Amino acid sequence: MEVKELMTTDVITINSDATLEEAERLMNVNSIGRLVVTKSDQIIGILTDGDLVKNKKLDILVKEIMEAEVITINQKKTIQEVSQVLSDNNIGGVPVVNDANKLVGIVTAEDIVSGYVKEEKTEKISPESSSIYLAMTRSREYEKYWLDKIKGYGYQASITQTGANAENLPIKLRESITVAAIARGVIKENPREKMAVSNAVKDAYTQLDLVNPGLGGGFKVAVVRGKGRVAVSVFGKFGHALVDGPEQLALGISVI
């Protein structure tokens, strides 16, 4: 699946000479976390809700605090390629351009997860979709149903649960699913295959941390191995003593 098939084409933009008050209003009205900054129809920056949190003076101009080094991606790139761009740069969304380098859309981590679920190019679902369905199971019986179903597709799969505070969460996620994957024969106990799972977990955790930085939580973690790649889905809640956050879903992939 190409980026143009899952991107949002109705991009909300803002002029670089607008104020942060205008930017905040645009984000709130449209329920979005980032704005593409333009000038004379050219992309010149990105402004996120995190930038607004850091800057309380709403009369400041957008151009004074925006990120001017904008990462973009061509609409013909694949889901896997844009996933890697977001993960490598620790960002939650990226503007999409055409071959003439004109803005044609925006794609976010949430769009990518939805895209994986929709991507049914063959009669059997993909390892990525399989891992999402497995992670979102609500009972032992349904877990077994999906484990058997995934096995029938010719994939190998495992699922586990873990939870930790913010400091230890990425380590716990990696350790728990690696142990589960080895125990069920999804991967062999060698550095190369363990590193593949670790990279997929890192990919998924990066997406979660962008939405809920600095929080721990409890999660179900599923790993599915297909031909040449491994997919890890993380599903659960972030929270602390005073807050029980909404359920979150993220997907990471790696070559194996």
C-alpha positions as CSV (number, residue, x, y, z in Angstrom):
1,M,0.0,0.0,0.0
2,E,1.3,3.5,-0.9
3,V,1.2,6.5,1.3
4,K,-1.3,8.2,-1.0
5,E,-3.9,5.5,-0.2
6,L,-3.9,6.3,3.5
7,M,-2.9,9.9,3.9
8,T,-5.3,12.7,4.8
9,T,-5.7,15.0,1.8
10,D,-7.5,17.8,3.5
11,V,-4.4,19.3,5.2
12,I,-4.9,22.0,7.8
13,T,-2.2,24.6,7.2
14,I,-1.3,27.9,8.9
15,N,0.7,30.9,7.7
16,S,4.0,31.5,9.3
17,D,2.9,35.0,10.3
18,A,-0.1,33.8,12.3
19,T,0.0,33.8,16.1
20,L,0.1,30.8,18.4
21,E,-3.4,31.7,19.6
22,E,-4.6,31.1,16.0
23,A,-2.6,27.9,15.8
24,E,-4.1,26.6,19.1
25,R,-7.6,27.4,17.9
26,L,-7.0,25.5,14.6
27,M,-5.7,22.5,16.4
28,N,-8.6,22.4,18.9
29,V,-11.3,22.9,16.3
30,N,-9.9,20.2,14.0
31,S,-8.8,17.8,16.8
32,I,-5.3,17.5,15.4
33,G,-1.8,17.6,16.9
34,R,0.2,19.3,14.2
35,L,0.0,22.0,11.6
36,V,1.9,22.4,8.3
37,V,3.3,25.9,8.1
38,T,3.2,27.5,4.7
39,K,4.2,30.7,2.9
40,S,3.3,31.4,-0.7
41,D,2.1,27.8,-1.0
42,Q,5.5,26.4,0.1
43,I,6.1,24.2,3.1
44,I,8.4,26.1,5.4
45,G,7.8,24.5,8.8
46,I,5.9,22.2,11.2
47,L,4.1,23.2,14.4
48,T,2.9,20.6,17.0
49,D,0.8,20.7,20.1
50,G,4.0,20.0,22.0
51,D,5.4,23.4,20.8
52,L,2.3,25.1,22.1
53,V,2.7,23.5,25.5
54,K,6.3,24.7,25.7
55,N,5.3,28.3,24.8
56,K,2.6,30.0,26.9
57,K,2.7,33.4,25.2
58,L,0.0,33.0,22.6
59,D,0.9,36.3,20.9
60,I,4.2,34.8,19.6
61,L,4.3,34.3,15.8
62,V,4.3,30.7,14.5
63,K,7.6,31.3,12.6
64,E,9.4,32.1,15.8
65,I,9.0,28.6,17.3
66,M,8.1,26.2,14.3
67,E,10.4,23.5,13.3
68,A,11.9,24.8,10.0
69,E,13.7,21.6,9.0
70,V,10.7,19.8,7.6
71,I,10.8,16.1,6.8
72,T,8.5,15.2,4.0
73,I,7.7,11.9,2.1
74,N,6.6,11.3,-1.5
75,Q,3.1,10.0,-1.9
76,K,4.4,7.0,-3.8
77,K,6.4,5.6,-0.9
78,T,5.1,2.5,0.9
79,I,3.6,2.2,4.4
80,Q,6.8,0.4,5.5
81,E,8.9,3.3,4.3
82,V,6.9,6.0,6.0
83,S,6.8,4.0,9.2
84,Q,10.6,3.9,9.1
85,V,10.8,7.7,8.6
86,L,8.5,8.4,11.6
87,S,10.5,5.9,13.8
88,D,14.0,7.1,12.7
89,N,13.1,10.8,13.3
90,N,10.9,10.2,16.4
91,I,7.9,12.1,15.0
92,G,4.2,11.4,14.9
93,G,3.4,12.7,11.4
94,V,4.9,13.9,8.2
95,P,3.7,16.0,5.2
96,V,3.2,14.2,1.9
97,V,4.4,15.7,-1.4
98,N,4.0,14.8,-5.0
99,D,6.8,14.5,-7.6
100,A,6.7,18.3,-8.0
101,N,7.3,18.6,-4.3
102,K,3.9,20.2,-3.7
103,L,1.9,19.4,-0.5
104,V,-0.8,16.9,-1.2
105,G,-1.5,15.4,2.2
106,I,-0.3,14.4,5.6
107,V,0.2,11.0,7.2
108,T,0.4,10.1,10.9
109,A,1.2,7.1,13.0
110,E,-2.5,6.5,13.5
111,D,-3.1,6.5,9.7
112,I,-0.3,3.9,9.3
113,V,-1.8,1.5,11.9
114,S,-5.2,1.8,10.1
115,G,-3.6,1.2,6.8
116,Y,-2.0,-2.0,7.9
117,V,-5.4,-3.3,9.1
118,K,-6.9,-2.5,5.7
119,E,-4.1,-4.0,3.6
120,E,-5.5,-7.3,2.5
121,K,-3.5,-7.9,-0.8
122,T,-3.9,-11.7,-0.6
123,E,-6.5,-14.2,0.6
124,K,-4.8,-14.4,4.0
125,I,-4.3,-11.3,6.2
126,S,-0.8,-9.9,6.6
127,P,1.5,-10.5,9.6
128,E,0.9,-6.9,10.6
129,S,-2.9,-7.2,10.6
130,S,-2.6,-10.6,12.4
131,S,-0.5,-9.1,15.2
132,I,-3.0,-6.3,15.7
133,Y,-6.0,-8.6,15.9
134,L,-4.1,-10.9,18.3
135,A,-3.0,-8.0,20.6
136,M,-6.6,-6.7,20.8
137,T,-8.1,-10.0,22.0
138,R,-10.1,-9.7,25.2
139,S,-10.0,-13.3,26.5
140,R,-7.9,-16.5,26.6
141,E,-10.4,-18.2,24.4
142,Y,-10.2,-15.5,21.8
143,E,-6.4,-15.5,22.0
144,K,-6.3,-19.2,21.2
145,Y,-8.7,-18.6,18.3
146,W,-6.4,-16.1,16.8
147,L,-3.2,-18.1,17.5
148,D,-4.8,-21.1,15.7
149,K,-6.0,-18.9,12.8
150,I,-2.6,-17.2,12.4
151,K,-0.9,-20.6,12.4
152,G,-3.3,-21.6,9.6
153,Y,-2.0,-18.8,7.5
154,G,1.5,-20.2,7.8
155,Y,2.7,-17.6,10.3
156,Q,4.2,-18.1,13.8
157,A,2.8,-16.0,16.6
158,S,3.0,-15.4,20.4
159,I,1.3,-13.1,22.9
160,T,2.1,-11.9,26.4
161,Q,1.2,-9.2,28.9
162,T,3.4,-6.7,30.7
163,G,3.3,-3.4,32.6
164,A,5.8,-1.0,34.1
165,N,6.5,2.6,35.0
166,A,7.7,5.0,32.3
167,E,11.4,4.4,32.9
168,N,11.2,0.6,32.6
169,L,8.3,0.2,30.1
170,P,10.4,0.0,26.9
171,I,12.7,-2.6,28.5
172,K,9.8,-4.6,29.8
173,L,8.0,-4.6,26.5
174,R,11.2,-5.9,24.7
175,E,12.1,-8.5,27.3
176,S,8.6,-9.9,27.7
177,I,7.8,-10.4,24.0
178,T,11.3,-11.7,23.2
179,V,10.9,-14.4,25.9
180,A,7.4,-15.2,24.7
181,A,8.6,-15.4,21.0
182,I,11.4,-17.8,21.9
183,A,9.2,-19.9,24.1
184,R,6.7,-20.5,21.2
185,G,9.3,-20.9,18.5
186,V,8.5,-17.7,16.7
187,I,12.2,-16.8,16.8
188,K,15.4,-18.7,17.6
189,E,17.5,-17.7,20.6
190,N,20.2,-16.0,18.6
191,P,21.3,-12.3,18.4
192,R,20.0,-11.6,14.9
193,E,16.5,-12.8,15.5
194,K,16.2,-11.2,18.9
195,M,17.4,-7.9,17.5
196,A,14.7,-8.1,14.8
197,V,12.0,-8.4,17.5
198,S,13.7,-5.6,19.6
199,N,13.7,-3.3,16.6
200,A,9.9,-3.9,16.0
201,V,9.2,-3.2,19.7
202,K,11.2,0.0,19.5
203,D,9.2,1.0,16.4
204,A,5.9,0.5,18.2
205,Y,7.0,2.1,21.5
206,T,8.2,5.2,19.7
207,Q,4.6,5.7,18.4
208,L,3.1,5.2,21.9
209,D,5.5,7.5,23.6
210,L,4.8,10.3,21.1
211,V,1.2,10.3,22.3
212,N,1.8,9.6,26.0
213,P,5.3,10.8,26.9
214,G,6.5,10.0,30.4
215,L,3.8,7.6,31.4
216,G,3.9,3.9,32.2
217,G,1.0,1.4,31.8
218,G,-0.2,-2.1,31.2
219,F,-0.2,-3.7,27.7
220,K,-0.8,-6.9,25.7
221,V,2.0,-7.5,23.2
222,A,1.7,-9.8,20.2
223,V,4.4,-10.9,17.8
224,V,3.7,-12.5,14.4
225,R,6.5,-13.7,12.1
226,G,5.8,-13.9,8.3
227,K,8.1,-14.4,5.4
228,G,11.1,-12.1,5.8
229,R,9.6,-9.9,8.5
230,V,8.2,-9.8,12.0
231,A,5.4,-7.6,13.3
232,V,4.8,-6.5,17.0
233,S,1.6,-4.9,18.1
234,V,1.2,-3.3,21.5
235,F,-2.3,-2.6,22.9
236,G,-3.3,-1.3,26.3
237,K,-3.5,1.8,28.5
238,F,-1.1,4.4,29.7
239,G,-1.7,5.9,33.1
240,H,-0.6,6.7,36.7
241,A,-2.1,6.9,40.1
242,L,-4.4,9.8,39.2
243,V,-5.1,9.1,35.5
244,D,-6.4,6.0,33.7
245,G,-5.8,6.9,30.0
246,P,-7.6,5.6,26.9
247,E,-6.5,2.4,25.2
248,Q,-3.7,2.8,22.7
249,L,-2.5,0.7,19.8
250,A,0.8,0.8,18.0
251,L,2.5,-1.5,15.5
252,G,6.2,-2.0,14.8
253,I,7.8,-4.1,12.0
254,S,11.3,-5.3,11.3
255,V,13.1,-7.4,8.7
256,I,14.1,-10.9,9.9
